[in-house]
Amino acid sequence: MSEKIDMLSRMETNVKVNSLNAWVLAARPKTLTGAGVPIMIGIAFAFTDVNWQHFQVLPAFLCILFAFIMQIDANFVNDYFDCLKGNDDGKTRLGPRRACSEGWITLPAMRKGLTVTTLLACLAGLPLIYYGGWEMIIIGLLCVAFCFLYTTKLSYLGLGDLLVLVFFGIVPVCLTYYVILPKGIQTITWQVFTASVACGLIIDTLLVVNNYRDRNNDKQAGKHTLIVRIGEKRAEQLYLWLGFLGVWLMAIVFFFANNTMTILSISLLFFYLLLHTMAWKEMKRIKHGKELNKVLGLTARNMFVYGLLTTIGILLTK
């Protein structure tokens, strides 16, 4: 583990301005998990609800592509605007280093980069009109708009957690499921919607621990995140119960599947709860400082585990 950290430190120390390495670091590849999990769940539901011969591969691929590019775009937007506002000061920052603030990527280059990723995301999502109708344009524009609004406005008002629930839960899971289904039978079942809410709650644990780590800096910067508003103790409780509520909602979906594999599918989720509880205990133990990045990494891993176990459970119970 220490060797990996040392290697990453060397990579970050020897970054050339506007180099490929700089752009890779700015893209934050580890965050793609949060974009991929809801798409994976939506695909699993679609695969089990239609005959495999009618499963449409192209819209599934386009949803994955759109989600990944939009996540990178959101990271570029966050990097650029936080640098402009001075929120990524290397002396006080507790999280991973940021490209613009570190000088790895110049501000003019980042403006071009986020323009390119925004256009690429739109191009990736455009063909989904054929599968989901013209409503896809509205959804796509909302995704782009809130990508910018989150960093520039809404995160300062404590609305980040709501956006995660909507745009990392409800929208990607339901939309992916919808566009993959053949025309004529496109609908959103209560099971898919419930699973989408559960997914959003699980992914929000990542934002909670991120804002928990930064709560003091955010307060000084006038960034009134939900964690700043509710305080340390309630933030710890929120982190724990988001995981339990997400599992409970998904267990309801599995229970009403009334399948011989229902118990197994529900049991799989308890492995996630074990990992989640262990991460929560670490969060409570550490409480402050850069060491909370360890909990951030554990949470990202747990999020992926949840997505994988949920996908397996969906496939087993259908």
Summary of the structure (lengths in Angstrom):
residues: 318
radius of gyration: 19.7
end to end distance: 39.4
largest distance: 57.8
contacts: 1080
relative contact order: 0.12
helix: 80%
strand: 0%
